[in-house]
Amino acid sequence: MVAWEYALLVRRYQGQGRQFHVSFVWYGPDGSRTDVTAYGDTAIAHLNRVGREGWELVSAAEDVNNIQGSTEVHRYHLKRPLT
């Protein structure tokens, strides 16, 4: 039987007009929370980076709130086998 560990990558886009900010946060299987924004400016860059570490994308979800400005949150759920 294969045992898995799970992690979460969250992309947050906050903007108003022409000003916006994009950030990426990694929630590790050990409960850690790390700002990984400096590793890339696209979700693909981050997914490829963790894919090289054995992580597989399981699901993705998006929340959009356009009531007060523009906010998007994308959640990428990942897993990899425990070694």
trRosetta pair geometry for C-beta under 8 A, 3 or more apart (Angstrom, degrees):
i j d omega theta_ij theta_ji phi_ij phi_ji
2 81 5.4 -72 -167 -121 109 109
3 81 7.0 93 73 -159 53 69
3 82 4.4 -27 96 29 102 124
4 79 4.7 -4 -173 -171 127 119
4 80 6.9 143 -151 73 78 25
4 81 6.2 -62 -101 -104 61 41
4 82 6.5 -166 -113 -20 9 86
5 29 4.0 10 174 -125 112 159
5 79 6.9 156 79 -152 40 68
5 80 6.1 -20 58 62 87 76
5 81 7.9 55 14 151 79 11
5 82 5.4 102 -27 -76 99 86
6 29 5.9 126 60 -104 42 94
6 58 7.7 -33 -129 1 101 149
6 77 6.9 -14 -166 -172 109 89
6 78 6.8 149 -157 84 60 52
6 79 5.1 -29 -99 -97 72 80
7 26 6.8 -3 174 -173 121 86
7 27 6.1 167 -166 87 69 63
7 28 5.4 -21 -120 -129 112 36
7 29 5.4 -71 -68 -47 85 76
7 50 7.5 -135 85 -163 142 146
7 55 6.5 -56 46 -123 124 132
7 77 7.9 158 84 -157 43 47
7 78 4.9 -20 65 67 87 104
7 79 7.7 167 20 -84 70 34
7 80 8.0 5 7 7 109 98
8 26 7.6 153 85 -159 53 43
8 27 4.1 1 58 53 98 115
8 75 6.2 -24 -164 -164 106 94
8 76 7.0 143 -161 75 53 54
8 77 5.8 -20 -105 -104 78 60
8 78 7.1 180 -84 21 28 83
9 24 6.5 -10 -173 -168 94 100
9 25 7.5 160 -156 81 48 45
9 26 5.7 -16 -104 -104 73 68
9 27 7.7 -154 -70 23 29 75
9 36 7.7 -59 -133 51 97 137
9 43 7.5 130 124 -145 129 87
9 46 5.7 152 -163 137 148 133
9 47 7.2 -154 52 -77 163 71
9 50 7.0 -148 -57 -2 135 155
9 75 7.5 146 79 -159 51 45
9 76 4.2 -13 61 60 100 110
9 78 6.7 47 -6 -12 100 122
10 24 7.0 157 81 -153 51 50
10 25 4.8 -11 58 58 102 93
10 27 7.0 49 -11 -12 106 107
10 73 6.5 -16 -168 -167 100 93
10 74 7.1 155 -157 81 49 53
10 75 5.5 -13 -104 -104 78 69
10 76 7.6 -161 -73 22 33 74
11 22 6.9 -9 -172 -168 92 95
11 23 7.5 166 -152 85 48 44
11 24 5.4 -16 -99 -100 69 79
11 43 5.2 -64 -51 -83 152 104
11 46 7.7 -179 -72 31 107 151
11 72 7.7 -12 112 114 92 96
11 73 7.2 156 82 -157 55 43
11 74 4.2 -1 55 55 105 104
11 76 7.4 51 -9 -12 99 107
12 22 7.2 162 85 -152 52 47
12 23 5.0 -9 58 59 99 90
12 24 7.8 -178 19 -79 72 32
12 25 7.4 22 -4 2 112 105
12 71 7.6 -19 -168 -165 85 87
12 72 7.3 163 -154 87 40 57
12 73 5.4 -5 -106 -107 74 77
12 74 8.0 -154 -68 26 36 66
13 20 6.4 0 -174 -178 86 119
13 21 7.6 165 -151 84 44 47
13 22 5.1 -9 -102 -102 75 82
13 70 7.3 -35 122 127 100 96
13 71 7.0 159 87 -155 64 39
13 72 4.2 8 51 52 109 101
13 73 7.8 -154 26 -68 68 37
13 74 7.9 42 -5 -5 101 98
14 20 6.5 167 90 -154 43 70
14 21 5.2 -9 61 56 91 92
14 69 7.2 39 -171 124 75 132
14 70 7.4 154 -155 91 36 63
14 71 5.2 4 -108 -109 74 81
15 19 6.2 176 -149 98 76 48
15 20 2.9 -21 -94 -101 114 97
15 21 7.0 172 -74 16 69 55
15 69 6.5 -173 94 172 42 106
15 70 4.8 -16 67 67 87 108
15 71 7.9 174 26 -77 59 45
16 19 6.0 -6 62 65 72 93
16 20 7.6 157 16 -81 42 66
16 69 4.0 -58 -87 -127 94 117
16 70 6.8 171 -81 21 46 80
20 70 7.5 -34 -107 77 113 114
22 37 7.4 150 112 -137 71 109
22 41 6.6 85 86 -160 136 77
23 35 6.7 -48 -172 -146 110 99
23 37 4.8 -55 -142 -82 65 128
24 35 7.4 112 81 -165 58 56
24 36 5.0 -62 106 75 106 85
24 37 4.9 152 35 -85 80 57
24 39 7.4 -86 76 52 139 97
24 40 7.4 14 9 69 158 80
24 43 7.6 163 -103 -99 123 61
24 46 5.6 -160 -162 -78 156 154
25 33 6.2 -2 179 -171 113 88
25 34 6.9 156 -159 78 64 40
25 35 5.7 -37 -103 -101 76 53
25 36 6.8 138 -121 17 21 83
25 37 8.0 -6 -60 -44 55 85
26 32 7.9 8 107 104 89 94
26 33 7.5 159 82 -154 52 40
26 34 4.7 -16 59 62 100 95
26 36 4.7 52 -17 -17 112 132
26 46 8.0 -161 -74 -166 103 122
26 50 7.8 164 -122 -78 126 134
27 31 7.8 -26 -174 -151 84 26
27 32 7.3 169 -154 85 43 51
27 33 5.6 -8 -103 -102 72 73
28 31 7.0 -30 78 38 80 22
28 32 4.2 11 38 53 120 97
28 33 7.7 -140 13 -65 81 29
28 34 6.9 43 -26 2 109 111
35 38 7.7 69 126 -3 89 90
36 39 4.8 -24 172 16 89 123
36 40 8.0 2 139 30 93 81
36 46 6.5 105 114 -125 127 116
37 41 8.0 39 -174 -97 73 57
39 45 7.0 174 128 132 80 110
39 46 6.3 95 98 -100 115 79
39 49 6.0 2 160 -62 130 174
40 45 2.9 -164 -169 114 150 137
40 46 5.3 -158 60 -52 128 70
40 49 6.8 -164 -14 -24 137 133
41 45 6.8 56 41 22 44 149
42 45 4.7 104 61 -1 83 100
42 46 7.4 -156 96 0 49 84
43 46 5.7 -60 -154 41 38 109
43 47 6.0 35 152 -18 73 109
43 74 6.4 -49 -88 99 144 147
43 76 6.7 148 -163 -44 116 141
44 47 5.7 -55 -139 41 30 109
44 48 6.1 31 160 -18 65 107
45 48 6.0 -57 -148 38 25 110
45 49 6.4 28 153 -23 61 107
46 49 5.6 -53 -149 32 32 114
46 50 6.5 16 160 -5 67 105
46 76 7.8 147 103 45 118 154
47 50 6.3 -59 -143 45 30 98
47 51 5.9 41 153 -30 64 110
47 57 6.2 3 -147 -62 121 122
47 76 6.5 -112 -87 -176 105 161
48 51 5.3 -52 -142 33 29 120
48 52 6.8 35 157 -23 61 98
49 52 6.2 -56 -164 27 29 109
49 53 7.3 15 143 -8 60 107
50 53 5.2 -57 -156 40 48 112
50 55 4.1 -19 147 42 101 139
50 78 6.4 -12 129 -155 139 172
51 54 7.8 149 -174 11 31 8
51 55 5.9 -89 -85 68 37 78
51 56 7.3 74 -121 -91 79 43
51 57 7.8 -31 -83 -25 103 89
53 80 7.5 -80 117 -69 77 165
54 80 4.3 84 126 -147 97 139
54 81 7.4 -88 170 38 123 75
55 78 4.3 18 -179 170 113 135
55 79 7.1 138 -151 68 69 19
55 80 4.9 -78 -95 -47 48 117
56 78 6.3 150 70 -157 36 79
56 79 5.7 -31 60 66 90 71
56 80 6.3 136 6 -83 82 67
57 60 6.8 -5 -174 -48 118 98
57 76 6.1 -58 -128 -171 100 102
57 77 7.5 95 -161 75 59 53
57 78 5.8 -46 -97 -99 42 81
58 77 4.7 -61 63 106 107 96
58 78 6.1 168 0 -110 91 22
58 79 5.2 60 -51 -2 126 105
59 76 7.9 179 92 -151 44 42
59 77 4.7 11 54 46 82 117
60 74 6.5 -6 -172 -175 101 96
60 75 6.8 163 -154 84 51 55
60 76 5.2 -9 -105 -104 88 67
60 77 7.3 -155 -74 18 39 76
61 74 7.2 164 84 -154 45 51
61 75 4.7 -4 55 53 93 103
61 77 7.8 41 -1 -16 98 105
62 72 6.7 -20 -165 -166 97 96
62 73 7.2 155 -155 82 48 52
62 74 5.2 -14 -102 -103 79 75
62 75 7.8 -162 -72 20 35 70
63 72 7.1 157 83 -155 55 47
63 73 4.6 0 54 55 102 100
64 70 7.9 -26 -164 -161 90 76
64 71 7.2 156 -155 87 45 58
64 72 5.2 -9 -104 -105 77 80
65 68 7.3 -6 139 40 107 73
65 70 7.8 152 85 -155 59 32
65 71 4.5 -4 57 60 99 106
65 72 7.9 -168 25 -74 65 39
66 69 7.7 -118 -148 103 46 29
66 70 5.6 3 -114 -107 76 68
66 71 7.7 -160 -73 31 40 64
68 71 7.8 17 76 -10 77 114
